[in-house]
Amino acid sequence: MMFAKPLRERVRSGEITTSVRIWLTPRVRVGGRYPLLDGHIEVTRLREVDLEDVTEAMALEGGFESLEALMKTARHGRGERVFIVDFVFVGPN
């Protein structure tokens, strides 16, 4: 799971623990670990929602300045299904 450069340190610090993703199919699984910086993120929850369910508050929680900014980033591919991914950052062991 990739994050825009400006968000990576905020994910690492634990400030950001959720992400809205628009995919064709899920790209992560609950319990999965995905490399990030000097550690990894571990997915704790994955749920599919309708696009209309994504709110400004979700965008802010995910580190974006607005819902519009989130959608600009999230809609970069052909995906149509919307997923909310909750995770924790786990540093190096």
Phi and psi in radians as a Rosetta constraint file:
Dihedral C 1 N 2 CA 2 C 2 CIRCULARHARMONIC -1.767 0.35
Dihedral N 2 CA 2 C 2 N 3 CIRCULARHARMONIC 2.664 0.35
Dihedral C 2 N 3 CA 3 C 3 CIRCULARHARMONIC -2.266 0.35
Dihedral N 3 CA 3 C 3 N 4 CIRCULARHARMONIC 2.558 0.35
Dihedral C 3 N 4 CA 4 C 4 CIRCULARHARMONIC -1.034 0.35
Dihedral N 4 CA 4 C 4 N 5 CIRCULARHARMONIC 2.519 0.35
Dihedral C 4 N 5 CA 5 C 5 CIRCULARHARMONIC -0.832 0.35
Dihedral N 5 CA 5 C 5 N 6 CIRCULARHARMONIC -0.803 0.35
Dihedral C 5 N 6 CA 6 C 6 CIRCULARHARMONIC -1.114 0.35
Dihedral N 6 CA 6 C 6 N 7 CIRCULARHARMONIC -0.304 0.35
Dihedral C 6 N 7 CA 7 C 7 CIRCULARHARMONIC -1.635 0.35
Dihedral N 7 CA 7 C 7 N 8 CIRCULARHARMONIC -0.341 0.35
Dihedral C 7 N 8 CA 8 C 8 CIRCULARHARMONIC -1.023 0.35
Dihedral N 8 CA 8 C 8 N 9 CIRCULARHARMONIC -0.827 0.35
Dihedral C 8 N 9 CA 9 C 9 CIRCULARHARMONIC -1.153 0.35
Dihedral N 9 CA 9 C 9 N 10 CIRCULARHARMONIC -0.591 0.35
Dihedral C 9 N 10 CA 10 C 10 CIRCULARHARMONIC -1.220 0.35
Dihedral N 10 CA 10 C 10 N 11 CIRCULARHARMONIC -0.575 0.35
Dihedral C 10 N 11 CA 11 C 11 CIRCULARHARMONIC -1.177 0.35
Dihedral N 11 CA 11 C 11 N 12 CIRCULARHARMONIC -0.812 0.35
Dihedral C 11 N 12 CA 12 C 12 CIRCULARHARMONIC -1.026 0.35
Dihedral N 12 CA 12 C 12 N 13 CIRCULARHARMONIC -0.672 0.35
Dihedral C 12 N 13 CA 13 C 13 CIRCULARHARMONIC -1.342 0.35
Dihedral N 13 CA 13 C 13 N 14 CIRCULARHARMONIC -0.214 0.35
Dihedral C 13 N 14 CA 14 C 14 CIRCULARHARMONIC 1.596 0.35
Dihedral N 14 CA 14 C 14 N 15 CIRCULARHARMONIC 0.018 0.35
Dihedral C 14 N 15 CA 15 C 15 CIRCULARHARMONIC -1.170 0.35
Dihedral N 15 CA 15 C 15 N 16 CIRCULARHARMONIC -0.648 0.35
Dihedral C 15 N 16 CA 16 C 16 CIRCULARHARMONIC -1.910 0.35
Dihedral N 16 CA 16 C 16 N 17 CIRCULARHARMONIC 2.165 0.35
Dihedral C 16 N 17 CA 17 C 17 CIRCULARHARMONIC -2.307 0.35
Dihedral N 17 CA 17 C 17 N 18 CIRCULARHARMONIC 0.231 0.35
Dihedral C 17 N 18 CA 18 C 18 CIRCULARHARMONIC -2.547 0.35
Dihedral N 18 CA 18 C 18 N 19 CIRCULARHARMONIC 2.651 0.35
Dihedral C 18 N 19 CA 19 C 19 CIRCULARHARMONIC -2.567 0.35
Dihedral N 19 CA 19 C 19 N 20 CIRCULARHARMONIC 2.445 0.35
Dihedral C 19 N 20 CA 20 C 20 CIRCULARHARMONIC -1.704 0.35
Dihedral N 20 CA 20 C 20 N 21 CIRCULARHARMONIC 2.216 0.35
Dihedral C 20 N 21 CA 21 C 21 CIRCULARHARMONIC -2.224 0.35
Dihedral N 21 CA 21 C 21 N 22 CIRCULARHARMONIC 2.471 0.35
Dihedral C 21 N 22 CA 22 C 22 CIRCULARHARMONIC -2.001 0.35
Dihedral N 22 CA 22 C 22 N 23 CIRCULARHARMONIC 1.945 0.35
Dihedral C 22 N 23 CA 23 C 23 CIRCULARHARMONIC -2.287 0.35
Dihedral N 23 CA 23 C 23 N 24 CIRCULARHARMONIC 2.845 0.35
Dihedral C 23 N 24 CA 24 C 24 CIRCULARHARMONIC -1.249 0.35
Dihedral N 24 CA 24 C 24 N 25 CIRCULARHARMONIC -0.748 0.35
Dihedral C 24 N 25 CA 25 C 25 CIRCULARHARMONIC -2.471 0.35
Dihedral N 25 CA 25 C 25 N 26 CIRCULARHARMONIC 2.817 0.35
Dihedral C 25 N 26 CA 26 C 26 CIRCULARHARMONIC -1.020 0.35
Dihedral N 26 CA 26 C 26 N 27 CIRCULARHARMONIC 2.389 0.35
Dihedral C 26 N 27 CA 27 C 27 CIRCULARHARMONIC -1.861 0.35
Dihedral N 27 CA 27 C 27 N 28 CIRCULARHARMONIC -0.042 0.35
Dihedral C 27 N 28 CA 28 C 28 CIRCULARHARMONIC -2.367 0.35
Dihedral N 28 CA 28 C 28 N 29 CIRCULARHARMONIC 2.921 0.35
Dihedral C 28 N 29 CA 29 C 29 CIRCULARHARMONIC -2.343 0.35
Dihedral N 29 CA 29 C 29 N 30 CIRCULARHARMONIC 2.691 0.35
Dihedral C 29 N 30 CA 30 C 30 CIRCULARHARMONIC -1.088 0.35
Dihedral N 30 CA 30 C 30 N 31 CIRCULARHARMONIC 2.295 0.35
Dihedral C 30 N 31 CA 31 C 31 CIRCULARHARMONIC 1.577 0.35
Dihedral N 31 CA 31 C 31 N 32 CIRCULARHARMONIC -0.211 0.35
Dihedral C 31 N 32 CA 32 C 32 CIRCULARHARMONIC -1.229 0.35
Dihedral N 32 CA 32 C 32 N 33 CIRCULARHARMONIC 2.584 0.35
Dihedral C 32 N 33 CA 33 C 33 CIRCULARHARMONIC -2.052 0.35
Dihedral N 33 CA 33 C 33 N 34 CIRCULARHARMONIC 2.333 0.35
Dihedral C 33 N 34 CA 34 C 34 CIRCULARHARMONIC -2.304 0.35
Dihedral N 34 CA 34 C 34 N 35 CIRCULARHARMONIC 2.236 0.35
Dihedral C 34 N 35 CA 35 C 35 CIRCULARHARMONIC -1.064 0.35
Dihedral N 35 CA 35 C 35 N 36 CIRCULARHARMONIC 2.475 0.35
Dihedral C 35 N 36 CA 36 C 36 CIRCULARHARMONIC -2.732 0.35
Dihedral N 36 CA 36 C 36 N 37 CIRCULARHARMONIC 2.160 0.35
Dihedral C 36 N 37 CA 37 C 37 CIRCULARHARMONIC 0.873 0.35
Dihedral N 37 CA 37 C 37 N 38 CIRCULARHARMONIC -2.187 0.35
Dihedral C 37 N 38 CA 38 C 38 CIRCULARHARMONIC -1.664 0.35
Dihedral N 38 CA 38 C 38 N 39 CIRCULARHARMONIC 0.314 0.35
Dihedral C 38 N 39 CA 39 C 39 CIRCULARHARMONIC -2.658 0.35
Dihedral N 39 CA 39 C 39 N 40 CIRCULARHARMONIC -2.443 0.35
Dihedral C 39 N 40 CA 40 C 40 CIRCULARHARMONIC -2.732 0.35
Dihedral N 40 CA 40 C 40 N 41 CIRCULARHARMONIC 2.865 0.35
Dihedral C 40 N 41 CA 41 C 41 CIRCULARHARMONIC -1.813 0.35
Dihedral N 41 CA 41 C 41 N 42 CIRCULARHARMONIC 2.545 0.35
Dihedral C 41 N 42 CA 42 C 42 CIRCULARHARMONIC -2.053 0.35
Dihedral N 42 CA 42 C 42 N 43 CIRCULARHARMONIC 2.150 0.35
Dihedral C 42 N 43 CA 43 C 43 CIRCULARHARMONIC -1.303 0.35
Dihedral N 43 CA 43 C 43 N 44 CIRCULARHARMONIC 2.184 0.35
Dihedral C 43 N 44 CA 44 C 44 CIRCULARHARMONIC -1.824 0.35
Dihedral N 44 CA 44 C 44 N 45 CIRCULARHARMONIC -0.330 0.35
Dihedral C 44 N 45 CA 45 C 45 CIRCULARHARMONIC -2.808 0.35
Dihedral N 45 CA 45 C 45 N 46 CIRCULARHARMONIC 2.498 0.35
Dihedral C 45 N 46 CA 46 C 46 CIRCULARHARMONIC -2.444 0.35
Dihedral N 46 CA 46 C 46 N 47 CIRCULARHARMONIC 2.183 0.35
Dihedral C 46 N 47 CA 47 C 47 CIRCULARHARMONIC -2.461 0.35
Dihedral N 47 CA 47 C 47 N 48 CIRCULARHARMONIC 2.523 0.35
Dihedral C 47 N 48 CA 48 C 48 CIRCULARHARMONIC -1.672 0.35
Dihedral N 48 CA 48 C 48 N 49 CIRCULARHARMONIC 2.390 0.35
Dihedral C 48 N 49 CA 49 C 49 CIRCULARHARMONIC -2.322 0.35
Dihedral N 49 CA 49 C 49 N 50 CIRCULARHARMONIC 2.939 0.35
Dihedral C 49 N 50 CA 50 C 50 CIRCULARHARMONIC -1.409 0.35
Dihedral N 50 CA 50 C 50 N 51 CIRCULARHARMONIC 2.622 0.35
Dihedral C 50 N 51 CA 51 C 51 CIRCULARHARMONIC -0.967 0.35
Dihedral N 51 CA 51 C 51 N 52 CIRCULARHARMONIC -0.642 0.35
Dihedral C 51 N 52 CA 52 C 52 CIRCULARHARMONIC -1.164 0.35
Dihedral N 52 CA 52 C 52 N 53 CIRCULARHARMONIC -0.306 0.35
Dihedral C 52 N 53 CA 53 C 53 CIRCULARHARMONIC -1.408 0.35
Dihedral N 53 CA 53 C 53 N 54 CIRCULARHARMONIC -0.217 0.35
Dihedral C 53 N 54 CA 54 C 54 CIRCULARHARMONIC -1.373 0.35
Dihedral N 54 CA 54 C 54 N 55 CIRCULARHARMONIC 2.190 0.35
Dihedral C 54 N 55 CA 55 C 55 CIRCULARHARMONIC -1.988 0.35
Dihedral N 55 CA 55 C 55 N 56 CIRCULARHARMONIC 2.941 0.35
Dihedral C 55 N 56 CA 56 C 56 CIRCULARHARMONIC -1.020 0.35
Dihedral N 56 CA 56 C 56 N 57 CIRCULARHARMONIC -0.710 0.35
Dihedral C 56 N 57 CA 57 C 57 CIRCULARHARMONIC -1.070 0.35
Dihedral N 57 CA 57 C 57 N 58 CIRCULARHARMONIC -0.691 0.35
Dihedral C 57 N 58 CA 58 C 58 CIRCULARHARMONIC -1.111 0.35
Dihedral N 58 CA 58 C 58 N 59 CIRCULARHARMONIC -0.705 0.35
Dihedral C 58 N 59 CA 59 C 59 CIRCULARHARMONIC -1.086 0.35
Dihedral N 59 CA 59 C 59 N 60 CIRCULARHARMONIC -0.794 0.35
Dihedral C 59 N 60 CA 60 C 60 CIRCULARHARMONIC -1.112 0.35
Dihedral N 60 CA 60 C 60 N 61 CIRCULARHARMONIC -0.744 0.35
Dihedral C 60 N 61 CA 61 C 61 CIRCULARHARMONIC -1.080 0.35
Dihedral N 61 CA 61 C 61 N 62 CIRCULARHARMONIC -0.560 0.35
Dihedral C 61 N 62 CA 62 C 62 CIRCULARHARMONIC -1.483 0.35
Dihedral N 62 CA 62 C 62 N 63 CIRCULARHARMONIC 0.079 0.35
Dihedral C 62 N 63 CA 63 C 63 CIRCULARHARMONIC 1.656 0.35
Dihedral N 63 CA 63 C 63 N 64 CIRCULARHARMONIC 0.120 0.35
Dihedral C 63 N 64 CA 64 C 64 CIRCULARHARMONIC -1.682 0.35
Dihedral N 64 CA 64 C 64 N 65 CIRCULARHARMONIC 2.719 0.35
Dihedral C 64 N 65 CA 65 C 65 CIRCULARHARMONIC -1.397 0.35
Dihedral N 65 CA 65 C 65 N 66 CIRCULARHARMONIC -0.283 0.35
Dihedral C 65 N 66 CA 66 C 66 CIRCULARHARMONIC -2.865 0.35
Dihedral N 66 CA 66 C 66 N 67 CIRCULARHARMONIC 2.915 0.35
Dihedral C 66 N 67 CA 67 C 67 CIRCULARHARMONIC -1.114 0.35
Dihedral N 67 CA 67 C 67 N 68 CIRCULARHARMONIC -0.680 0.35
Dihedral C 67 N 68 CA 68 C 68 CIRCULARHARMONIC -1.053 0.35
Dihedral N 68 CA 68 C 68 N 69 CIRCULARHARMONIC -0.752 0.35
Dihedral C 68 N 69 CA 69 C 69 CIRCULARHARMONIC -1.124 0.35
Dihedral N 69 CA 69 C 69 N 70 CIRCULARHARMONIC -0.715 0.35
Dihedral C 69 N 70 CA 70 C 70 CIRCULARHARMONIC -1.065 0.35
Dihedral N 70 CA 70 C 70 N 71 CIRCULARHARMONIC -0.837 0.35
Dihedral C 70 N 71 CA 71 C 71 CIRCULARHARMONIC -1.117 0.35
Dihedral N 71 CA 71 C 71 N 72 CIRCULARHARMONIC -0.612 0.35
Dihedral C 71 N 72 CA 72 C 72 CIRCULARHARMONIC -1.040 0.35
Dihedral N 72 CA 72 C 72 N 73 CIRCULARHARMONIC -0.738 0.35
Dihedral C 72 N 73 CA 73 C 73 CIRCULARHARMONIC -1.334 0.35
Dihedral N 73 CA 73 C 73 N 74 CIRCULARHARMONIC -0.769 0.35
Dihedral C 73 N 74 CA 74 C 74 CIRCULARHARMONIC -1.203 0.35
Dihedral N 74 CA 74 C 74 N 75 CIRCULARHARMONIC -0.510 0.35
Dihedral C 74 N 75 CA 75 C 75 CIRCULARHARMONIC -1.652 0.35
Dihedral N 75 CA 75 C 75 N 76 CIRCULARHARMONIC 0.801 0.35
Dihedral C 75 N 76 CA 76 C 76 CIRCULARHARMONIC -1.613 0.35
Dihedral N 76 CA 76 C 76 N 77 CIRCULARHARMONIC -0.170 0.35
Dihedral C 76 N 77 CA 77 C 77 CIRCULARHARMONIC -2.176 0.35
Dihedral N 77 CA 77 C 77 N 78 CIRCULARHARMONIC -2.760 0.35
Dihedral C 77 N 78 CA 78 C 78 CIRCULARHARMONIC -1.594 0.35
Dihedral N 78 CA 78 C 78 N 79 CIRCULARHARMONIC -0.019 0.35
Dihedral C 78 N 79 CA 79 C 79 CIRCULARHARMONIC -1.068 0.35
Dihedral N 79 CA 79 C 79 N 80 CIRCULARHARMONIC 2.630 0.35
Dihedral C 79 N 80 CA 80 C 80 CIRCULARHARMONIC -2.231 0.35
Dihedral N 80 CA 80 C 80 N 81 CIRCULARHARMONIC -0.277 0.35
Dihedral C 80 N 81 CA 81 C 81 CIRCULARHARMONIC -1.595 0.35
Dihedral N 81 CA 81 C 81 N 82 CIRCULARHARMONIC 2.403 0.35
Dihedral C 81 N 82 CA 82 C 82 CIRCULARHARMONIC -1.868 0.35
Dihedral N 82 CA 82 C 82 N 83 CIRCULARHARMONIC 2.239 0.35
Dihedral C 82 N 83 CA 83 C 83 CIRCULARHARMONIC -2.173 0.35
Dihedral N 83 CA 83 C 83 N 84 CIRCULARHARMONIC 2.466 0.35
Dihedral C 83 N 84 CA 84 C 84 CIRCULARHARMONIC -1.811 0.35
Dihedral N 84 CA 84 C 84 N 85 CIRCULARHARMONIC 2.145 0.35
Dihedral C 84 N 85 CA 85 C 85 CIRCULARHARMONIC -1.970 0.35
Dihedral N 85 CA 85 C 85 N 86 CIRCULARHARMONIC 2.090 0.35
Dihedral C 85 N 86 CA 86 C 86 CIRCULARHARMONIC -1.773 0.35
Dihedral N 86 CA 86 C 86 N 87 CIRCULARHARMONIC 2.506 0.35
Dihedral C 86 N 87 CA 87 C 87 CIRCULARHARMONIC -2.732 0.35
Dihedral N 87 CA 87 C 87 N 88 CIRCULARHARMONIC 2.935 0.35
Dihedral C 87 N 88 CA 88 C 88 CIRCULARHARMONIC -2.207 0.35
Dihedral N 88 CA 88 C 88 N 89 CIRCULARHARMONIC 2.598 0.35
Dihedral C 88 N 89 CA 89 C 89 CIRCULARHARMONIC -1.597 0.35
Dihedral N 89 CA 89 C 89 N 90 CIRCULARHARMONIC 2.310 0.35
Dihedral C 89 N 90 CA 90 C 90 CIRCULARHARMONIC -2.062 0.35
Dihedral N 90 CA 90 C 90 N 91 CIRCULARHARMONIC 2.078 0.35
Dihedral C 90 N 91 CA 91 C 91 CIRCULARHARMONIC -1.295 0.35
Dihedral N 91 CA 91 C 91 N 92 CIRCULARHARMONIC -3.104 0.35
Dihedral C 91 N 92 CA 92 C 92 CIRCULARHARMONIC -1.122 0.35
Dihedral N 92 CA 92 C 92 N 93 CIRCULARHARMONIC 2.564 0.35
